[in-house]
Amino acid sequence: MSSSKKTAAQTPARDTAGSSGQESDDTAAWTAGRVVIHSARDVASALTHRSGPQKGALAIVILALGGIFMDAYDFSSLAFGITQIKGQFGLDGFMTGLVNAAIFIGAVMGALGGGYLVDRFGRYRLFTADMIFFVIAALGCAFSPNEWWLIFFRIIMGIGVGLDLPVAMAFLAEFSRLRGKGNRSQRVNSWSPAWYGATGIGYLIVLLLFLTLPAAQYGHLWRFVVGFGAVPALVVLIVRRRYLAESPQWLANQGDLVGAVDILRSKYNVDAVLAQKSQLDRAVPAKASAGSFKALFSAHYRVRTLVALAVSVFSTFGYNAVAYGTPLIISSMFKQGPLVTILSALVINFGFGVGGGLVGVGLVTSWGARKLALIGFAVQTVSLLILALLGIPTGALIILAVLMLAMFIFFQAFGPGAQLMAYATLSYPTSLRGVGVGFNQAVLRAFSIVSLIAFPVLAASIGTNVFWIIALAPLLGALSVAVVKWDPTGKDVDAEESYAVAVDAG
């Protein structure tokens, strides 16, 4: 695409005369009115700068958060039951960690493939596929006769999660305006409270079953919790037929300007019309390929990719140990019974996780992703060091220890846990977004496998001293964010001058 074409396409033309059909000259920002679409860049600008109601787009955002809900629920559904699984199947520390980590093995495969597929074949098709994965895997896990079948279906479940996250984040970004209420940064950050809400609901189901099931059935409680995951997946599958639509920016990037205009009109209430055939600029970014992964490390995107990986890896290493290990920490390391364990995990996720996530959504526009991540990492480091100093708490110190776990989760949801998706999603244009999120998630989940296998082994051998090791993760995360100045908040990455060059690297 020539530089003159790129400049002319920075903003869509607006029909100011109404009946005259004359297009206005390009302006520095898009304003309301009839938008004449000449190119894929016009579609991107109309999405970025639009104003007014967006009920259709909001429904799609809610469906995308439904996918996030499924991801979180499936990831955390075994967190409480892993103790029962360990006893039921006679697992040692390594096999216990492997059962936990199996979903991440699948997630690595799903994320690498899903990131590419979502950019190659579209958001809509992949969203349907991953919901089917969730239904099959949830039921398979619930009826697993031994640990190997459980591991197999957890891997299938992980593939679904790996496919879903690039899709969900693309929907959240591409069906949101750049600035103002309901902007991209806020909606991408909203994945965090949705994640902890799903985790909390998982523990709420555990609590209800714990209080109603006969004691003889407690060993199978985990099967009910995991199997329930098929229910919301089926609901999302059914509802998507009415509300879900393909991303108009993705369609435009495939050369389908007619389809993009149709969705702009039906889902965004944008008065968009297609320019005359002679005025169309059909130049589009290169389609997703193996070269797209190379583009993530091109001169323009290299620093963004590396800092996004740092936030993701260091955030997730600590989160896996604390969040997924919360029941193990409270029951085995803090020596508490099952009811206290369930209630503590429920309060930590619903109260502190959802609360921290909502605070982050409210502050990200004014504070930025970088500042929130830096504060979150710093507080997490302090909370883990306090847990390490407390050792096995007794008396009133138990309350302090649980509070430190809660503070860790609050600032995870508020800071790096939310911002890892902001960095991975908003650092790249539409043509690279799926690949960017998928690659980030694949690396993140690979490190998750290590941490989930290592944590039970380390916890069994060194007890609460394991917190000294875990504290290194947020400390390194804070240092990474402090050194690298990139902040994706409010950046119009689709309008960058190097857009066409970068995506053509493949």
C-alpha positions as CSV (number, residue, x, y, z in Angstrom):
1,M,0.0,0.0,0.0
2,S,1.5,3.4,-0.9
3,S,2.1,6.0,1.7
4,S,-0.5,8.3,0.0
5,K,-3.1,5.6,0.2
6,K,-2.3,5.0,3.9
7,T,-2.6,8.7,4.7
8,A,-5.9,9.1,2.9
9,A,-7.3,6.1,4.7
10,Q,-6.5,7.2,8.2
11,T,-10.1,8.3,8.8
12,P,-13.3,7.5,6.9
13,A,-14.8,10.2,4.9
14,R,-18.0,11.8,6.3
15,D,-20.9,12.8,4.1
16,T,-21.5,16.3,5.5
17,A,-23.8,17.5,2.7
18,G,-26.3,14.7,3.2
19,S,-28.0,14.7,-0.2
20,S,-25.0,15.9,-2.2
21,G,-23.0,12.6,-1.8
22,Q,-19.8,14.6,-1.6
23,E,-17.1,13.2,0.7
24,S,-15.4,15.6,3.1
25,D,-11.6,16.0,3.2
26,D,-9.8,13.8,5.7
27,T,-9.9,15.1,9.2
28,A,-7.7,14.4,12.3
29,A,-10.5,12.5,14.1
30,W,-13.7,10.8,13.1
31,T,-17.0,12.5,13.9
32,A,-20.6,11.3,13.7
33,G,-22.4,11.3,10.4
34,R,-22.6,9.2,7.3
35,V,-19.3,7.3,6.9
36,V,-18.2,6.4,3.4
37,I,-16.1,3.3,3.4
38,H,-13.3,3.2,0.9
39,S,-10.9,0.7,2.5
40,A,-10.1,-1.5,5.5
41,R,-8.5,1.5,7.2
42,D,-11.8,3.4,7.0
43,V,-13.5,0.5,8.8
44,A,-10.8,0.5,11.5
45,S,-11.2,4.3,12.0
46,A,-15.0,4.1,12.1
47,L,-14.7,1.5,14.9
48,T,-12.0,3.4,16.8
49,H,-13.7,6.8,16.9
50,R,-17.4,6.0,16.8
51,S,-19.8,7.5,19.3
52,G,-23.4,6.9,20.2
53,P,-25.3,3.7,21.3
54,Q,-23.8,0.3,20.6
55,K,-26.3,-2.3,21.9
56,G,-25.4,-4.8,19.2
57,A,-21.7,-4.6,19.9
58,L,-22.4,-4.8,23.7
59,A,-24.2,-8.1,23.2
60,I,-21.1,-9.5,21.4
61,V,-18.9,-8.2,24.2
62,I,-21.0,-10.0,26.8
63,L,-20.8,-13.2,24.8
64,A,-17.0,-12.8,24.6
65,L,-17.0,-12.5,28.4
66,G,-19.1,-15.6,28.5
67,G,-16.2,-17.4,26.8
68,I,-13.8,-15.9,29.4
69,F,-16.2,-17.2,32.1
70,M,-15.8,-20.7,30.6
71,D,-12.0,-20.4,30.5
72,A,-11.8,-19.4,34.1
73,Y,-14.3,-21.9,35.4
74,D,-12.6,-24.8,33.6
75,F,-9.2,-23.7,34.7
76,S,-10.2,-23.5,38.4
77,S,-12.8,-26.2,38.6
78,L,-10.4,-28.8,40.0
79,A,-8.7,-26.4,42.4
80,F,-10.7,-27.6,45.4
81,G,-11.2,-31.2,44.2
82,I,-7.5,-31.9,43.6
83,T,-7.2,-33.1,47.2
84,Q,-10.0,-35.6,46.7
85,I,-8.6,-36.6,43.3
86,K,-5.2,-37.2,44.9
87,G,-6.7,-39.6,47.5
88,Q,-9.2,-41.2,45.1
89,F,-6.6,-42.1,42.5
90,G,-3.7,-42.5,44.9
91,L,-1.5,-39.8,43.2
92,D,1.9,-38.7,44.3
93,G,3.0,-35.1,44.2
94,F,4.2,-35.3,40.6
95,M,1.0,-36.9,39.3
96,T,-1.1,-34.4,41.3
97,G,0.7,-31.6,39.6
98,L,0.3,-33.3,36.2
99,V,-3.5,-33.5,36.6
100,N,-3.5,-29.8,37.4
101,A,-1.2,-28.9,34.6
102,A,-2.9,-31.1,31.9
103,I,-5.3,-28.3,31.0
104,F,-2.3,-26.0,30.3
105,I,-0.7,-28.6,28.1
106,G,-3.8,-28.4,25.9
107,A,-3.9,-24.6,26.3
108,V,-0.4,-24.3,24.8
109,M,-1.5,-26.3,21.7
110,G,-4.8,-24.5,21.5
111,A,-3.3,-21.0,21.9
112,L,-0.6,-21.4,19.2
113,G,-3.1,-22.9,16.7
114,G,-6.0,-20.7,17.8
115,G,-4.0,-17.5,17.5
116,Y,-3.2,-18.3,13.9
117,L,-6.6,-19.7,13.1
118,V,-8.5,-16.7,14.5
119,D,-6.6,-14.4,12.2
120,R,-6.8,-16.7,9.3
121,F,-10.4,-17.9,9.4
122,G,-12.2,-15.3,11.6
123,R,-13.4,-14.8,15.1
124,Y,-16.9,-16.3,14.7
125,R,-16.0,-19.8,13.5
126,L,-13.4,-20.3,16.2
127,F,-15.8,-19.1,18.9
128,T,-18.2,-21.9,17.9
129,A,-15.5,-24.5,17.8
130,D,-14.1,-23.8,21.3
131,M,-17.5,-23.9,23.0
132,I,-18.0,-27.4,21.6
133,F,-14.6,-28.4,23.1
134,F,-15.8,-27.1,26.5
135,V,-19.0,-29.2,26.4
136,I,-17.2,-32.5,25.5
137,A,-14.3,-32.0,27.8
138,A,-16.4,-31.0,30.9
139,L,-18.5,-34.2,30.6
140,G,-15.4,-36.3,29.8
141,C,-13.6,-35.1,33.0
142,A,-16.7,-35.7,35.1
143,F,-16.9,-39.3,34.1
144,S,-13.2,-40.1,34.0
145,P,-12.6,-43.6,35.6
146,N,-8.9,-42.9,36.4
147,E,-6.2,-40.2,36.3
148,W,-5.1,-40.9,32.7
149,W,-8.6,-40.3,31.3
150,L,-8.9,-37.2,33.5
151,I,-5.6,-35.9,32.1
152,F,-6.7,-36.6,28.5
153,F,-10.0,-34.7,28.9
154,R,-8.2,-31.9,30.7
155,I,-5.9,-31.6,27.7
156,I,-9.0,-31.4,25.4
157,M,-10.4,-28.8,27.7
158,G,-7.2,-26.8,27.5
159,I,-7.3,-26.9,23.7
160,G,-10.7,-25.2,24.0
161,V,-9.4,-22.6,26.3
162,G,-6.4,-22.0,24.1
163,L,-8.6,-21.5,21.1
164,D,-11.0,-19.3,23.0
165,L,-8.8,-16.6,24.6
166,P,-7.5,-15.1,21.3
167,V,-11.1,-15.1,20.0
168,A,-12.6,-13.5,23.1
169,M,-9.9,-10.8,23.4
170,A,-10.2,-10.0,19.7
171,F,-14.0,-9.5,20.2
172,L,-13.5,-7.4,23.3
173,A,-11.0,-5.1,21.5
174,E,-12.6,-5.0,18.0
175,F,-16.2,-4.3,19.2
176,S,-15.2,-1.4,21.5
177,R,-14.3,2.2,20.7
178,L,-10.8,3.5,21.4
179,R,-11.8,6.1,24.0
180,G,-14.7,7.2,26.1
181,K,-17.1,5.0,28.1
182,G,-16.8,1.3,27.2
183,N,-13.4,1.8,25.6
184,R,-11.1,-1.0,24.5
185,S,-8.8,-0.8,27.6
186,Q,-11.8,-1.0,29.9
187,R,-13.4,-3.9,28.1
188,V,-10.2,-5.9,27.7
189,N,-9.6,-5.3,31.5
190,S,-13.1,-6.6,32.1
191,W,-11.8,-10.1,31.4
192,S,-10.3,-9.9,35.0
193,P,-13.5,-9.6,37.1
194,A,-15.2,-12.0,34.7
195,W,-12.4,-14.5,35.4
196,Y,-12.6,-14.2,39.2
197,G,-16.4,-14.2,39.1
198,A,-16.3,-17.5,37.3
199,T,-13.8,-18.9,39.8
200,G,-15.9,-17.7,42.7
201,I,-19.0,-19.3,41.2
202,G,-17.1,-22.6,41.0
203,Y,-16.4,-22.4,44.7
204,L,-20.0,-21.4,45.4
205,I,-21.1,-24.6,43.6
206,V,-18.6,-26.5,45.7
207,L,-20.0,-25.0,48.9
208,L,-23.6,-25.8,47.9
209,L,-22.7,-29.4,47.1
210,F,-20.7,-29.7,50.3
211,L,-23.6,-28.6,52.4
212,T,-26.2,-30.8,50.6
213,L,-24.4,-34.0,49.5
214,P,-24.1,-36.9,52.0
215,A,-20.6,-37.1,53.5
216,A,-20.0,-40.4,51.7
217,Q,-20.2,-38.5,48.3
218,Y,-17.6,-35.8,49.2
219,G,-15.0,-37.8,47.2
220,H,-17.0,-37.3,44.0
221,L,-17.8,-33.6,44.6
222,W,-15.2,-32.6,42.1
223,R,-17.0,-34.6,39.3
224,F,-20.2,-32.5,39.8
225,V,-18.3,-29.2,39.8
226,V,-16.3,-30.1,36.6
227,G,-19.3,-31.5,34.8
228,F,-21.4,-28.4,35.5
229,G,-19.0,-26.5,33.1
230,A,-20.9,-28.0,30.2
231,V,-24.1,-26.1,31.1
232,P,-22.9,-22.5,30.5
233,A,-21.0,-23.6,27.4
234,L,-24.3,-24.9,26.0
235,V,-26.1,-21.7,26.8
236,V,-23.4,-19.6,25.1
237,L,-23.6,-21.9,22.0
238,I,-27.3,-21.4,21.8
239,V,-27.4,-17.7,22.4
240,R,-24.5,-16.9,19.9
241,R,-26.7,-17.7,16.9
242,R,-28.8,-14.7,17.7
243,Y,-26.2,-12.1,18.8
244,L,-22.8,-13.1,17.6
245,A,-21.3,-11.5,14.4
246,E,-17.9,-11.5,12.7
247,S,-15.5,-8.7,13.5
248,P,-16.0,-6.0,10.8
249,Q,-12.3,-5.1,10.9
250,W,-11.4,-8.8,10.3
251,L,-13.8,-8.9,7.3
252,A,-12.4,-5.7,5.9
253,N,-8.9,-7.1,6.3
254,Q,-10.0,-10.1,4.1
255,G,-11.3,-7.7,1.4
256,D,-15.0,-8.1,2.4
257,L,-15.9,-4.4,2.7
258,V,-19.6,-5.2,2.0
259,G,-19.8,-7.5,5.0
260,A,-17.9,-5.0,7.1
261,V,-20.3,-2.2,6.2
262,D,-23.3,-4.4,7.0
263,I,-22.0,-5.2,10.5
264,L,-21.1,-1.5,11.1
265,R,-24.7,-0.6,10.4
266,S,-26.4,-3.5,12.3
267,K,-24.2,-3.9,15.4
268,Y,-22.7,-0.4,15.9
269,N,-25.5,1.9,14.6
270,V,-22.9,3.5,12.3
271,D,-24.4,5.1,9.2
272,A,-21.9,3.5,6.9
273,V,-22.1,3.3,3.1
274,L,-19.7,1.7,0.6
275,A,-17.9,4.1,-1.7
276,Q,-18.4,3.8,-5.4
277,K,-16.5,0.9,-7.0
278,S,-14.0,3.1,-8.7
279,Q,-13.1,4.7,-5.4
280,L,-12.5,1.5,-3.4
281,D,-9.0,0.7,-2.1
282,R,-8.9,-3.0,-1.7
283,A,-5.3,-3.2,-0.5
284,V,-5.4,-5.3,2.7
285,P,-2.8,-6.7,5.2
286,A,-1.2,-10.1,4.4
287,K,-3.3,-13.0,5.6
288,A,-2.1,-14.8,8.7
289,S,0.7,-17.2,8.1
290,A,3.8,-18.7,9.9
291,G,5.4,-15.3,9.0
292,S,2.9,-13.6,11.3
293,F,4.8,-15.0,14.3
294,K,8.0,-13.5,12.9
295,A,6.2,-10.1,12.7
296,L,5.8,-10.1,16.5
297,F,9.5,-9.8,16.7
298,S,10.0,-7.2,13.9
299,A,11.6,-3.9,14.9
300,H,8.3,-2.2,15.4
301,Y,6.7,-4.8,17.7
302,R,9.7,-6.5,19.4
303,V,9.7,-4.5,22.6
304,R,5.9,-4.8,23.0
305,T,6.1,-8.5,22.5
306,L,8.9,-9.0,25.1
307,V,7.2,-6.8,27.8
308,A,3.9,-8.5,27.2
309,L,5.6,-11.8,27.7
310,A,7.3,-10.6,30.9
311,V,4.0,-9.4,32.4
312,S,2.2,-12.6,31.5
313,V,4.9,-15.1,32.6
314,F,5.8,-13.4,35.9
315,S,2.1,-12.7,36.7
316,T,1.0,-16.2,35.9
317,F,3.8,-18.0,37.8
318,G,2.7,-16.5,41.1
319,Y,-1.0,-16.7,40.3
320,N,-0.9,-20.4,39.6
321,A,0.7,-21.1,42.9
322,V,-1.5,-18.9,44.9
323,A,-4.9,-19.0,43.2
324,Y,-5.0,-22.7,42.0
325,G,-3.1,-23.6,45.2
326,T,-5.4,-21.7,47.6
327,P,-7.3,-24.8,48.8
328,L,-4.0,-26.7,49.2
329,I,-2.4,-23.8,51.0
330,I,-5.3,-23.3,53.4
331,S,-6.0,-27.0,54.1
332,S,-2.5,-28.5,54.0
333,M,-0.2,-25.6,54.9
334,F,-2.5,-23.6,57.1
335,K,-4.1,-26.8,58.6
336,Q,-7.7,-25.8,58.1
337,G,-10.8,-28.0,57.5
338,P,-12.8,-28.3,54.3
339,L,-15.5,-25.7,55.2
340,V,-13.0,-23.0,56.1
341,T,-11.1,-23.9,53.0
342,I,-14.1,-23.5,50.7
343,L,-15.4,-20.3,52.4
344,S,-11.9,-18.7,52.3
345,A,-11.4,-19.5,48.6
346,L,-15.0,-18.2,47.9
347,V,-14.4,-14.9,49.7
348,I,-11.0,-14.4,48.2
349,N,-12.2,-14.9,44.6
350,F,-15.6,-13.2,44.8
351,G,-14.7,-10.4,47.2
352,F,-11.1,-9.6,46.4
353,G,-10.7,-11.0,42.9
354,V,-13.9,-9.5,41.4
355,G,-13.4,-6.3,43.5
356,G,-9.8,-5.8,42.4
357,G,-10.8,-6.5,38.8
358,L,-13.6,-3.9,38.9
359,V,-11.3,-1.3,40.4
360,G,-8.8,-1.9,37.6
361,V,-11.5,-1.5,35.0
362,G,-12.4,1.9,36.6
363,L,-8.8,3.1,36.8
364,V,-7.2,1.8,33.6
365,T,-8.3,4.7,31.4
366,S,-6.7,7.4,33.7
367,W,-3.8,5.4,35.2
368,G,-2.9,3.2,32.3
369,A,-2.0,-0.5,32.1
370,R,1.7,0.0,33.0
371,K,1.0,1.8,36.2
372,L,-1.6,-0.7,37.4
373,A,0.7,-3.6,36.6
374,L,3.6,-2.0,38.4
375,I,1.6,-1.3,41.6
376,G,0.1,-4.8,41.5
377,F,3.4,-6.6,41.1
378,A,4.9,-4.5,44.0
379,V,2.1,-5.3,46.5
380,Q,2.1,-9.0,45.5
381,T,5.8,-9.2,46.3
382,V,5.2,-7.8,49.7
383,S,2.3,-10.1,50.5
384,L,4.3,-13.2,49.5
385,L,7.2,-12.1,51.6
386,I,4.9,-11.7,54.6
387,L,3.5,-15.2,54.0
388,A,7.0,-16.6,53.9
389,L,7.9,-14.8,57.2
390,L,4.7,-16.1,58.9
391,G,5.4,-19.7,58.2
392,I,2.6,-22.0,59.5
393,P,0.3,-19.5,61.1
394,T,-1.5,-20.1,64.4
395,G,-4.3,-18.2,66.2
396,A,-4.9,-14.7,64.9
397,L,-2.0,-15.0,62.5
398,I,-4.2,-17.4,60.4
399,I,-6.4,-14.4,59.6
400,L,-3.4,-12.3,58.6
401,A,-2.1,-15.2,56.4
402,V,-5.5,-15.5,54.6
403,L,-5.6,-11.7,54.2
404,M,-2.3,-11.8,52.5
405,L,-3.6,-14.4,50.1
406,A,-6.6,-12.1,49.5
407,M,-4.4,-9.1,48.9
408,F,-2.3,-11.0,46.4
409,I,-5.5,-11.9,44.5
410,F,-6.9,-8.3,44.7
411,F,-3.8,-6.8,43.2
412,Q,-3.5,-9.6,40.7
413,A,-7.0,-8.8,39.4
414,F,-6.3,-5.1,39.6
415,G,-2.8,-5.1,38.1
416,P,-0.8,-7.7,36.2
417,G,-3.5,-10.3,35.9
418,A,-5.7,-7.9,34.0
419,Q,-2.9,-6.1,32.2
420,L,-1.3,-9.2,30.8
421,M,-4.2,-9.3,28.4
422,A,-4.1,-5.5,27.8
423,Y,-0.5,-5.8,26.7
424,A,-1.0,-8.9,24.6
425,T,-4.3,-7.7,22.9
426,L,-3.8,-3.9,22.5
427,S,-0.2,-3.9,21.4
428,Y,-1.0,-5.2,17.9
429,P,-3.3,-4.3,15.0
430,T,-6.3,-6.4,14.0
431,S,-4.3,-8.5,11.5
432,L,-1.8,-9.6,14.2
433,R,-4.1,-9.6,17.3
434,G,-5.0,-13.2,17.3
435,V,-1.4,-14.4,16.7
436,G,-0.2,-12.0,19.3
437,V,-2.6,-13.2,22.0
438,G,-2.1,-16.8,21.0
439,F,1.7,-16.7,21.1
440,N,1.6,-14.9,24.4
441,Q,-0.9,-17.4,25.9
442,A,1.2,-20.4,24.6
443,V,4.3,-19.1,26.3
444,L,2.4,-18.2,29.4
445,R,0.8,-21.7,29.7
446,A,4.1,-23.4,29.1
447,F,5.4,-21.7,32.2
448,S,2.1,-22.5,33.9
449,I,2.8,-26.2,33.4
450,V,6.2,-25.8,35.2
451,S,4.7,-23.9,38.1
452,L,1.7,-26.2,38.6
453,I,3.8,-29.3,38.6
454,A,6.5,-27.7,40.8
455,F,4.2,-26.1,43.4
456,P,2.8,-29.3,45.0
457,V,6.3,-30.8,45.0
458,L,7.9,-27.8,46.6
459,A,5.0,-27.3,49.0
460,A,5.3,-30.9,50.2
461,S,9.1,-30.6,50.7
462,I,9.7,-27.1,52.0
463,G,6.2,-26.1,53.3
464,T,5.6,-22.3,53.6
465,N,9.2,-21.6,52.6
466,V,7.9,-22.0,49.0
467,F,6.6,-18.4,49.3
468,W,10.2,-17.1,49.2
469,I,10.6,-18.7,45.8
470,I,7.2,-17.5,44.5
471,A,7.9,-13.9,45.6
472,L,10.7,-13.7,42.9
473,A,8.0,-13.8,40.1
474,P,6.2,-10.5,40.9
475,L,9.5,-8.9,41.9
476,L,10.9,-9.7,38.4
477,G,7.6,-8.5,36.9
478,A,7.8,-5.2,38.6
479,L,11.4,-4.7,37.4
480,S,10.4,-5.5,33.8
481,V,7.5,-3.1,33.7
482,A,9.6,-0.4,35.4
483,V,12.3,-0.7,32.7
484,V,10.1,-0.8,29.6
485,K,8.0,2.3,29.1
486,W,5.5,0.9,26.6
487,D,1.8,1.3,27.7
488,P,-0.9,0.1,25.2
489,T,-3.7,2.1,26.9
490,G,-5.5,4.3,24.4
491,K,-3.1,3.5,21.5
492,D,-4.6,3.4,18.0
493,V,-2.4,0.6,16.8
494,D,-4.4,0.1,13.6
495,A,-3.5,3.7,12.5
496,E,0.2,3.3,12.9
497,E,2.2,4.3,9.8
498,S,4.2,1.0,9.9
499,Y,1.0,-1.1,10.0
500,A,1.2,-2.3,6.4
501,V,5.0,-2.9,6.5
502,A,4.9,-4.8,9.8
503,V,2.1,-7.2,8.8
504,D,3.8,-7.9,5.5
505,A,6.8,-9.3,7.3
506,G,5.2,-12.7,6.7
